[in-house]
Every structure is written in C-alpha cells, then in structure tokens.
Amino acid sequence: MLARCLFAIITLAILAGGAEAQFGDRATAEGSGIAITGDVRDSTIINGMPHDLVVALVAGLSSPDPAVREEALILLRAQVPEGAAVQAEALAAYLRILGEAGVPQDELVARLEQQARLHVEMLERLGALETSDPETARLLGAAREAVANGRLDEAEGLLARVEESELAAARPARILAEQALAAANARLRTAAEARAERGAIARQRFDYLQAAEHFAAAAEIAPSVEDKWALETRRATALYDYGAEQGRTEALLRSIDLLRTVVLPLAPRTERPHDWAVTHNNLGNALATLGWRQSETGRLEEAVAAYRATLEEHTRERVPLAWAATQNNLGNALQILGGRQSGTQRIEEAVAAYRAALEEGIRERVPLDWATTQNNLGAALATLGRRQSGTARLDEAVAVLCAALEERTRDRVPLAWAATQNNLGNALQALGGRQSGTARLEDAVAAYRRALEERTRERVPLDWAATQNNLGNALRRLGEREARPARLEQAIAAFRGASEERTRERVPLEWAATQSDLGSALTALGEREAGTARFEDAIAAFRGALEERTRERVPLDWALTQNDLGVALRLLGEREVGTERLGEAVAAFRAALEERTRDGVPLDWAESFGGQGSALLVIAERTEDVAMAKRAVEQIAAARDVLRDGGHAPRAAYFAELLAAAQALLERLGGG
C-alpha cells in the first residue's frame, strides 16, 4: 500500500508541475500526452519527455507489486493518445526492459527514445513483409500485433513459427522446376527476415552476441546475395558494437575477419560499388578501434587505407553526407597515428579531413554529426598546439570544442558530451601549462570532473581510466606550482586508479602512458620530501613504461618518457654523492633529443636540451669542469630563448633562473 501511495504521489507531482512529454518533429501531444506518428526514422522520437516521469514509470512498471504496476500502466495509457505509433503497452514493455537492464536514470530518456525508434522501424519491417500463405500472413500479423502491444516474447515465438513454417514450405519448393524458384526464394526471404527480427529483439535487449547469432542464421537462409550481404553486415555491426562498448578485443577481431572474408566478397566493387564502399568504411571503423588499443600501428594504417578506398566510391558529388562521415572517420585514424609519430604531418592531414567534412554544411542537416566532427577537430588542434610554438592552435581548439558542446549537450548525448568535456580539459591543460597562474589548469580539472560524472568506471571503464589519467596530469601540473603536496598526492591516486583498468595486457600503450605520468608525479612529490624513495619509485615507473613505449612504436612518447627519466635521475643525482646518476640523466636527455628535434617539436626540444644542460651544470660544479659549465650555460640559454619565444612563460622563467645560477658558477670557476 505504501509503494502504491508513493508512486501516485511522485507521478502526480510530475503532472502537477506542467511537465509535457512529446515525441519528435512529427509527434503530437495534448496536455502531457505522448504520441508518435509519421515516419520517425530520421527524427528525434522523444523530445522533452519529462525525465522524472520516465524514472517514475520505470520504477512503477518494474515494481513487484501488481497493483503498483497496474497504476503505472494506467498512468502511461493516459499519456498516450489513441492511434500513436508506439502504444502504451509497448512503451510499458520497453520501460520494464530498461529497468531490468539497470540503465542509469540519466540515460533513461535517451534509451527510451532509441527503443521507441527501433520499435517503429520493426513494425514497419513486419508490415512490409509479404507472403502468399494465409497461415504465415496470420502469424506475421499476430507477431506485429504482439510487438505493437509490447508482448516481445510472444512476438519472438510467433516469428520462430513463421521461420519454421516458411522453412518447411521452402524445402520442397527447392526441388521444383525453375518456375517455382521465385516462390521458394520468397519464403526463404520471409523466414530470413523473421529470424533477423529475432536478432533485432536481442539487440533491443543489448544482447549483442545473441543478435549476431540470429543475423548469421538469417544470412544462411537468405536466398539472394544482396540479402546475405545486408544480414552479414548487421552481424558484423553487432560484434563491433559489443567489442567497442565492452572493450572486447576478440569481438573486434571477429568483426574484422567477418567483414574481410564474408561481407566484402558478397559486394564486388564492379557489381555493387555502394555496398563495397560501405563495407570498407565499416572495416575502417573496426580496424581503427582495434588499432587504438594496440601498440603497433599496422591496424591504424589499414584503417586509413580502408577509408581512402571508401572515398573512391563515396564521392562528395554522389553521396555528400556519406563522404563527410568517411572524411571524419579518416581524420580519426590519422589523428591516432599522428599521436604516435614524430612530426605533425599525420595530424595536419587529420585536421584537413575534419575541415573537409565540415564544408558540407552538415550542422543544419545532421547537427550531432557536425558536433562529432567539431569534437574530433578540436582534439587534433590541441595535439598540434602541444607540438608547436605559440597558443593559436590551442586557443582554436578550445573554441571549436566549446562550439561542439552547443549540440553535444549532456541531456541529449551524455557520453558524447563527456568525451568533449575530456577533450576540452586536454586543450585547457595544454594552455595552462604555458601560462602563468593556475586558472586554465583549474578549468581543465573542472572539465575532467564533469566528464567523469558520465564516464563512470562501471559504464565505460577504459574511457573512465583515460579521463582519470588526464585529471591526474592536470592535478600534477597544479601541484608543481603549489607549495603543498596535496594536489600531487591526488594526482598519484588518480594515476593508480587509472592503472586498475589500463592494464598492460589489455591496453599496453595506455598502461605505459599512465606509468610514465605516475613517474612524473612521483618526481614532483620527491622534490618536496626528504630522501630518495620517491625518485627511485619514479625511475622504476619510467623504465617500466619504456618496455612498451619503444622508439619504434611511439617515438615522441618514448622521447617524452626518456626526458622525464632524465629529470628524475638528475634530481636523484643531486641528493647523492658522485656523478653516476647525473651521467645517466645526461644520457637519457641525449636519447630524448634523438626524436625531439628543434625543427620538429621546438618546445619539447628546449625542455630536453635545457634539462640536459641542468644535469651538466651539476656535474660541472662537482668536478670544477669549466668547459662543461660553459656548455651548460649555452644549453640553458638556448632552452630559455625557445620557450620564451614559443609562449611558454612558466618554463622560460624556470630556465632563466637556472641560467643565472649557471653563469654564477661559470664565473666562480674562472670561465666567465
């Protein structure tokens, strides 16, 4: 009785607040009613349905109390006008599924919109099925009626009967003469479509593997090459979705193999160029996702080749929106590749691809696709900005990402919104690293924390770990500018949390990145503490990272870790007697400079060149070596000038202070 009263109080409060729920541009609503009409496949089905009402309905319809469930259904029926494309009983079924699946409350409206849209598409497909058999027609009609009223188990059973009936009828038809072949194929097609709809139901339940099995079985039944291609494509997509969303590498590998060995041969370029191009685009997506997770770049190079093959058929003149989408995908693969290579060529190519996609004016037609490309462009510009002097690219990155957030709102696409917040944090952090004060760094921390509100460990573990790692870096930079160690300790905790998901076995390069960043935080904390334990831990972390961050795989990342190892060794050497550790530091900086060239990455070159100079300075002081002291002065001065001219004020100030100490030593040694 208490549960019934509580549900009634909640729903009455929602309705009393004047909440109005309506569906899409072609939907109609009276009062707080819900209606879906017309062709909704390309529109937003649910637009403005009160979040609290959805939450209350999920709770009521999922209640163990039959009376509460009945009250919830009565309320839902009152909201849905007669003749709506999605009836109250169907909405009730999907609301119960969402509740049983444990979908987070802040995703309920978006998920219900997706379920409703797919429901309408399912009804359209079932309504379009044609058969000459009266019993099959009756079963199909009953299945459609069951789907329309939310009786999914009954619908699946009826579709299974259709499949069995049509298969039974098709088998003898295959032995008939040529004139009976068309009839047999029609029955096979109906059976295949029925089995495929079982796959659609499994997909509605987020059971991707079961969906893939249904699509595979449907493809076996389908009589035409075109139908087999479409069904095998749906199978590959189900495997890809499972691998991408759940971090399952084996599912991605299965999807890639299926696209190459089964789907592509079904769509010869000379006969069906459009399907051939679609398959290459899908192959590129799977390869790029897998390549992002792996150490080697081979999969990413294959993804670039697949996208470029797609563009040979999906030209701007023929299919402008598909061309723009593939340009965006190409940019993604190039950006990941560029992040692992020296120079900026691949990143520049990625920026060009994104800008080309945006030329198609897609914001007016597909605003979320436009926002996705804006987000990706912002990330690429931030990567370029970190490698170049000045802050123009970084400022542009911030502006582009903020524009993306105008369409990528939290209410509309929470995980996409979180991804853009993460990228915005990266751009702000890079800007903050070059400016005095901490305002930009504080903004970066705030952006990362916003992202983590949606990027939870339970929902998207690898994305959560990536943002935790980025948050750790922003906290480390703040900690380096503050006297208290609290920020550095928070950074270390963030890195160690990220490492629990970013394991070496799962994502070796991301694991190495976190190890390297952890080493930097330990180094900074070691400067504020007595003893050498933190430095020793940092050195161990850097050397562990270098086992995966090899020069061959990721030359610039390898050079970054070599540089940071040099910093830790120099600081450790300053607290020890002798010059052994300092010599190791000089060697580490020298290794970094093999990739950190002045022409390629001038600011990074200055850090390593000046860092080596600082180690030489300590050795010169201990050995009273005038020539080495002169060399240290020259290197530190060069680093200061490049950083100053490149707009990196904090680091330029650091080397300016170090230069004064170096000049004083040189004068003291009689070399001034």
N, C-alpha and C positions, 0 to 999 in steps of 0.2 A: 504493500500500500504506500509506503514511504517513497519507494522508487517511482511509482506512478505519479504521485504528487510532485515530486521533484522534477520529473520530466515535463509535466504540464506547466510548472512554474517557469522553467527555462524557456520552453517554446513560446509561452505567452509573452514573456519578457522580450523575446526577439521580435515577435509580431507587433507588439505594442510600440516598439521603437521605430516602426515605419519601415522596417527592412524590406527591400523589394528584390526578388530574385528573377532574373530573366536570362534567356539563352540567345546569344548571337545577334547578328545584324538582321537575320530573317526570323528571329523569335519574337513572340508576342507575350505580354504579361499584363494581367489585370490585377491590381492590388499587389499582393505578394505571391501571385500565382507563377507557375513555371510552365513554359511551353516551348516545344521545339518543332519548327515547321520548315518546309522547303529543303533545298539542297544545302546541307551544313558541312560538307566535307572540307571546304576551304575557308570556313569561318570559325570564329571563336564561339563554341556552342554555349558555354556558360559564361555569362558576363555580368558580374555583380551579384551573384547568388550569395546571400549573407553567410559569412564563414561560420558564425555562431549557430545558425540554423542547420548547416551541414553537420557540424560537430554534434549537435543535439540529436539529429536524426540518426546519425551513425550509432550513437550511444543507445537510443531508444530501440532501434531495429536490431541491435546486437544484444539486447537485454535477455537474460534467461527467463524473465517474467513474461508470459504470453500476453498478459493484459497490457503491459508497457509496450510490447511490440505492436499490438493492435492499435493502441492510441497513436503511436508514431506513424503507422501506416495510414490511419485516418487523417492525421495532420498532413502527410505528404499528398494524399489524394486531394485534399482541399487546395493544395498549391498547384496542382496540375490540371489545366483545363481539358475538357473533352476534345479528342482529336489530336492531342500532342503527339509528336513523333516518338517521344520516349514516354511511355506510360508510367504511372506511379508505381505499379508492381515491378517494372523493370528497374526503375531508379532505386526502389527498395532493395532489390537483389544486389545491385552494384554497391549501394551503401553498406549492406551487410558484408560483402566481399572486402571492401576497403577496411571495415572494422576488423574482420578476421585476419586480414593481411598485416595488421598493425601499422598501417600507413600513418605517418606523423600528422598531427592535427593541421599544421601549417601547409600541408600538401593536399589536404582532402579536396578542396575546391578544384584544384588543377587536375587531380587524378579523376575526380568525378566527371569533369569536362572531357577528359580523354576517354573514359569508359562510355560516356554518352555518345560521343562522336563515333567510336568504333561500333557501338550498338546500332546506330543508324546505318552505318555502312554495311553491317552484317545483314540487317533487314533488307537493304537494297539488293544485296547479292542473292539472298534467298528468294526475294520476289522476282528476280530476273531469271532464275533457273527455269528451264523449260523441259518438259517431259511429255511423252505421249501415253505413258502408263497411268491410268486413273488412280491406282493404289499408291504409286510413287508420288503423284501430284497431291493426293490426300495427305501422305506422310510429310511432304515438304510444307504443305500449308499448315499442318499441325505443328511442325517444327518452328515455322516462322511465327505462328501464334504463341507458341511456348516461349520463344525468345522475346517477343514483344511484351509478354507479361512476366518476364524475369524468371521463368522456370528453366534455367540453363541445363540442369541435369536431365530433365525430361527432353529438352531440345537435343542434347547430345545423343540420348538414347534413340530418338526418332531418326536423327541423321545417320546413326550407326545402322539402323534398319534400312534406311534408304541406300546406304552404301552396300549392305549385304544383298538387298533386293536387286539393285542395279547390276552388281557384280554377277549375281546368279543369272540374271537375264542376259548379260553381255557374253557370258561364256559360250552358250550355244550359238549366239549370233556370230561369233568369230569364225565358225566353221561354215557359215552360209556363203553364198555366192557374193560377187562383188557388189551387187545392188543392195545387199543387206549391211555392208560395211559401215555406211554412214549412220545407220540406226544404232549399230553396236557402239560406234565411237561416241555417239550422243549419250548413250547410257554410261559409258566409261567416264565421260566428262562430268556427268552429273554425280557419279559416285566419287570422282576425284574432288569435285568441288564440295561435296558433303564432308569428305574426310578433311579437306583443307579448313572448312569451317570449324571442325573439331580442334584443329590447330589454332584457329583464331580464338576459340574459347579458352584454350590452355594459355594463350598469350594474355588474354584478359586477366587470367589468374596469376600472371607473372611466372608461369612455369615454362621457361624458355626451352628447356631440353625436351619436354613432352611436346611442345609446339613443333620443334624441329623434327621429331619422330613422325608426327602427323603429316607434316608437309612432305617428308620423304616418302611416306606411304602413298600420299596423293599423287606425287610425281610418278611413282611406279605405275599407277593406274591410268594417269592421263594419256590420251591417245596421240596428241599432237606434240610436235617438238616445241611449239610456242608455249603450250600449256606447261610442259615439263620445265621449260626454262623459267617461267614465272614462278612455279612452285618450288623449284630448287633454289631460286633466288630468295624466296621467303624463308626457306630452310637455312640458307647461309646467313641471312639477316638475323634470324633468331639466335643462331650460335654467336654471331658477332655481338649482339646486344648483351647476351649472357657474359661473354668474355670481357666486354668493355665495362659493364656496370658492376660486375662482381670480381674483377681482377683475375679472371680465369684465363691464363695463357693457353692452356690446352684447347679451350673453346675457340680462341682466336686462330690457333693453328689449324683446327678442323675447318673453320670458315674459309681460311685462305686456300687450303687444299681443295675444298669443295668448289670454290669459285674457279680455280685453275683447271681442275681435272674433270669437272662435271658441267658447271654452268657455262663457262666460256665456249667449250666445244658445241654447245647447243645453240650458240648465236654467232655463226660465221660472219665476219665483217662484210663480205661481199653480198651476203643474202639479207642480213638484218643489222645494218650498221648502228642503229639507235640502241638496240639491246646489247650489242657488242660494247658500245661506249658506256652504257650503264654498268655493265659487269666490270669494266676496267675501273670505273670510279669506285664501285663497292670494294674491289680488290685493293685499290689505293688506301681506302679508309682502314681496312683491316691491317694492311702492312704498316701503315703509319702508326696505328695504335700499338701494335706489337713492337715496332722499332723504337718507339718512345721508351718502352720498358727494358729494352735490351742494351747491352754495352756496345755492340758493334753497330755500324751504320748501314750495313748491307740492306736491311729491310727498308730503311728510310729511302735509300737510293732507288730501290724497287718501287716504292710508293710514288716517288717523283716521276719515274718512267710511266707508271700506270696512269697517273693523272694527265700527263702530257699526251699519252695515247688517246685518252678520253677526249681531249680538246681537239684532236684531229677530226673527229666526227661531230662532237657537240660544239659547233662553232657559234660565235656570237650572232651571226646572221640567222642561223637556223633556229636555235633554242637559247635565247639570251639569258633567261633565268638559270637554266641548267649550266650554261657556260660560266655564269658568275659564281654559282655554287662550286663548280670544279676549280675555278681560279682560287677561291677561298681555301679549298682543301689542299691545293698545290702549295699555297702560301704556308699552310700549317706544317707540311712535311719539310719544306725548305727552311722554315724557321727553326725546327728541331735540329736539322742538320747543321745549320749555321751556328747554333749554340755550341756545337761540339767541334767546330773547326776554327782554325786561325783566320784572321781577316774578316771582312764583312760582306763578301760577295753574295753568299747564300742569303744572308739577312736582307741585303738590298733587293735581291730577287723576290724574296717573300713580300717585302713592302710593295714592290711593283705589282705583284699578283693581287694583293689585297686592294690596292688602289684601282686596278683594272676592274675588279668585281664591283667596287662602289660606283664606278662610272655608269653602271647600268641603271642607276636611279631606283635601286631596289627598296629604299625605305618606304616609299609610298605604296608599293605592291606587297612586299613581304618584310614588315618592319623588324621582326625578330631575326630574320636572316641578315638584314642590314646591321643590326646591333652585334650579331655574332662576328661579322667581318670587322666591324669597328673594334671590337674587343681584341681580335687577333692582331689587327694593325697596331693597336696601342701596345701590345706585348712586344711586337717586333721593333717598334720605335724605341721602346725602353731598352731593349737589348743593344740596339745600335748606339743609343745615348750613353750606355755604360762603357762602350769601347771608344768613344770619340771625345774630343775636347769640347768644352762648352756645355751648355744645358739646353740648347734649342730642341734637340730631339726628345729630351726628357720632358720638357715643357709641353711639346706637341703630344707626347704620349699621354700625359695627364689629361689634356683637353679632349683627346679622342676617347679615352676611357670614360670620362665623365659624360660625354655625349652618348656613349653606348648605354649607360645606366638610365638614360631617359626612356628607353624602350625595355631594357632588361631590368624590370622592377622586381622587387622581392615577392610581391603578391602574385605576379604573373608567371615568373620562371625562377623560383628560389635558388636552385643550384647554379643556373647560369649567372644570376645576379651575384652569387657568392664568388664565382670564378672571376668575374670582372672586378669585384672588390679586392680579390687577391692580386690581380694584375695591377690594379691601381696602387696597392700597397708597395709593389715592387718598384714602380716608377717613382713614387714619393720617397721611398727609401734611397734610391739612387740619387735623387735630387738632394735629399737631406745630407747624404754623405759628402756633398760638395759645398755645402753652405755652412756658415757659422750658425750657432744656435741649434735648437732641437725641435723647432716647430714642425718641420716636414717629417722628421722621424716620428714624432708623436702622432702625426696624421697617418703615417704608414702603419703604426701599431694599431690605431683605431680601425683602419681599413681591414687589417688581418683579423682582428677580433670580430668585426662584423661578418666577415666571410665564414668564420668558424661557427657562427650561430646556425648556419645551414649546412656547412661542410662538417658534419659530425663524423666521429670515428665509426659509429655503427652503420651509417648510411653509405659513406664513400671513404673507406679507410685510407686509400693512397692519396686522395685529394686532401683529406684532413691532415695527413702527415706532411704533405708539401707545404700547406699553409702554416702548420706548426713550425716547420723549418724556417720559412720566411719570417715568421714572427720572431723566432729566436735570433735571426740576424739583425732585425731592427732593434731588438732589446739589447743585443751586444753592442751595436753602434752607440746607442744611448748610454749604456754602461761605461763605454770607453770615455765618454765626455763628462761623466759624473764621478764625484768622489766616493760615493757609497757603492758597495758591491752588489746591492740588491738586484739591480737590472741584469747584471751578469749572471747571477745565480738563477734568475728567472729564465734567461736565455739557455743556460745549460739544461735546465729542466725541460724546456721546450724541445731541444735537440734530442734529448734522451727519450722523450715521449715519441717523437717522430721516428726514431730508430726502431721502436717496437713494431711498426708497420713497414717501414722501409728496411726490410731485412736484405742481407747480402744475397741470399738465394732468390729472393723474389724480384728485386729491382737493384741490381748491383751498382749501377752508376748513381742512383739516388741515395743508396746507402753510403757510398763513398762521399757524396756531396755533404751529407749530414755529418759524417765523421770529420771531414775537413772543417766544416763550420763549428763543430763542437771543439775541435782543437784550437780554433781562433778565440773562442770564448774562454777556454781554459787558460790560454796565454794571457789574455787581458786580465783575468782574475788573478793569475800568478804574479802580475806586476804589483798588485795591491796587497799581496800576502808575503810573509817571510818564507824562507826556504825555497826548495826547488821542485817540490812534488807536483805542483800544477803544471810546470813546464815539462816535466817528464811525461805526465799523462797526455799533454798536448802533442808532444813529439810522437808518442805511440799512436795517437789518433791520426796524425798526418801520414805516418808511414803505413798504417793500415789502409788509409784511403788511397794511397799511391799504388797499392796492389791491384786496384780496379781502375783507378784514374791514370791509365798509362798514356804516354805521349802519343802512341799510335792511335788510340781510340778517341781521346778528347784532349788535344794538345793544349788548348788555352786553360782548361780546367786543371790539367796536370801542372801547368806552369803556375797557376794560382796557388795550388797546394804546395809546390816547391817554394814559392815565395813566402808563404805563411810558415812553412817549416823553418826557413831561414830566420824569420823573426823570432820564433821560439828558441832556436839554437843560439842566436845572438844574446837574447835575454838570459838564457841559462849560462852561457859563457861568461857574462858579466858578473855572475854570482859565484863562479868557480875560479880557481887559480889556473894559470896556464892559458894556452890559446887553442887547445884541441877543438873545443866546441865552436869557437869563433871561426876556426878554419872550415869546419863543417857548414857553418852558416854561409860563409863566402861561397862555398861550392854549391849550396842549394840555390842561392841567388843567381849564380852563374848559369845553372841549369834552367831556371825560370826565364832568363834573358834569351835563351835559345829560341823561345817561342814569343816572348813578349818583346817584340821589336819596336823601335821608335816610330817607324813608318806605319806599322800595322795597328798597334794599340799604345799610343803615346803615353797616356796616363798610367797604364799598367807598367809600361817600361820604366817610367820615372819612379814608381814605387819600388821596383826591384833594383834598379840602378842605384837609387839613393839608399835602399836598405843594405845593399852590399857595401856601399860607402860607409854606412854606420858601423858595420862589423869591422871593416878595415881600420876605422878610426880607433876602436878599442884595441885592436892588435898593435897598431902603431904606438899607442900610448904605453902599452905594456912592454914593447920591445924597443921603444925610442927610435923607431924607424922613420926618418924624415921623408923619404921617398913615398912610403906608404901613406903618411899623413897628407902629403900633397895630393896624392891620388884620391884619398877620401874627401878632401876639400873640393876637388874638381867634380867628383860624382855627386856629392850632396848639393852643390851649387846648381848643377845641371838639372837634378831632380826638382829642386825648388822652382827653377825658372819654368820648366814644362808644366808643372802642376799649377803654378800661378797663372800662366798664360792660358791654361786649359780650364780655368774657372773653378779649380778645386781648392778653395781658400783654406779649409782646416789643415789639409795635408801640406800645403805650401807653407803655412805658418809653422808647422812642426819641423819641416826641413830647414826653414830659415833659422829657427832657434838652434837646431843641431849644427848648422853651418857656422854660427858664431862660436860654438864650443870647439869645432874643428879648427877654425882659424886661430883661436887662442892657443890650442895645443901646438899647432904648427909654429907659431911664434915662440912659444916656450921651448920648442926643440931647436930653435935657431934657423928654421927654414922659411920664416915669414919675410 
